Amino acid sequence: MQTSANLNLMIKATRRAARSLIKDFREVENLVASMKGAGDFVSRADTAAEAILRDDLTGGRPTYGWLGEESGAAPGEDPTRRWIVDPLDGTTNFLHGLPHWSISVALEHKREIVAAVVYDPIKDELFWAEKGAGAWMNDRRLRVSARGRMIESIFATGVPFGGRPALAATLADLSRLMPRCAGVRRWGSAALDLAYVAAGRYEGFWERGLHPWDVAAGILLVREAGGLVAPIHDAGNALEDGELLASNAALHGEFLGVIRGG
């Protein structure tokens, strides 16, 4: 399928960053890691990958703004466009040698995500989407799951760790959801969780305490695959609030009601 120049740039930059990360992942025991907060590690590999992405993306589009997990925000000459980047979503998995982590890159235009890439280098699964053009994994079109019964459905979330404040709320969510579904998975990469909803592997995902770079690309993947994304709190903002829920359309209302406390 023909893709835009912006998406081609995103895919090329993501693959180059992935080569650097894979090299470091193979030598994970030698990585130098520093603490960035309770239980939240940032590795040399993480910052090196973001530098590659920033060089390639801003080099190709020097007027666009930037928001990266490690380097923060930088305005561009074009105030309507910015890159939103997580160079390594699943850092804790990475540092423990667990082969489940990803690179997430999104392009925002006038406060709306218009292009997205989530790449799992270990499995060589490249999830991508453009507004109005559908969601894809490599060369296969994605659609969300068609399941319509909660008891047959699998959901994903992130369980807060290291004293993070959303733990009590997440445990309450689980107590309401677990009796009504076929299972909940906690795999440690929100970007991949959202990509898996788009691919129909999960029926839904929710999490609190996130950042725009964790979810920007995944939001577009889900929507372009026919799914729905909503803030957990009514009248919130799914991208900016750090709290969101995504699912197929058939289960969305019921799932949202459970997570909101119904």
HELIX and SHEET records of a PDB file:
HELIX    1   1 ALA A    5  PHE A   25  1                                  21    
HELIX    2   2 VAL A   28  ASN A   30  5                                   3    
HELIX    3   3 ARG A   44  GLY A   60  1                                  17    
HELIX    4   4 THR A   91  LEU A   95  1                                   5    
HELIX    5   5 MET A  150  GLU A  152  5                                   3    
HELIX    6   6 LEU A  167  LEU A  177  1                                  11    
HELIX    7   7 MET A  178  ARG A  180  5                                   3    
HELIX    8   8 ALA A  190  ALA A  198  1                                   9    
HELIX    9   9 PRO A  212  GLU A  224  1                                  13    
HELIX   10  10 ALA A  249  ILE A  259  1                                  11    
SHEET    1   A 2 ALA A  33  MET A  35  0                                        
SHEET    2   A 2 PHE A  41  SER A  43 -1                                        
SHEET    1   B 8 GLY A  72  ALA A  74  0                                        
SHEET    2   B 8 GLY A  65  GLY A  68 -1                                        
SHEET    3   B 8 ARG A  81  ASP A  89  1                                        
SHEET    4   B 8 SER A 102  HIS A 109 -1                                        
SHEET    5   B 8 GLU A 112  ASP A 120 -1                                        
SHEET    6   B 8 GLU A 125  GLU A 130 -1                                        
SHEET    7   B 8 ALA A 135  MET A 137 -1                                        
SHEET    8   B 8 ARG A 140  ARG A 141 -1                                        
SHEET    1   C 5 GLY A 183  ARG A 185  0                                        
SHEET    2   C 5 ILE A 154  THR A 157  1                                        
SHEET    3   C 5 GLY A 204  GLU A 207  1                                        
SHEET    4   C 5 LEU A 244  SER A 247 -1                                        
SHEET    5   C 5 LEU A 228  PRO A 231 -1                                        
END                                                                             
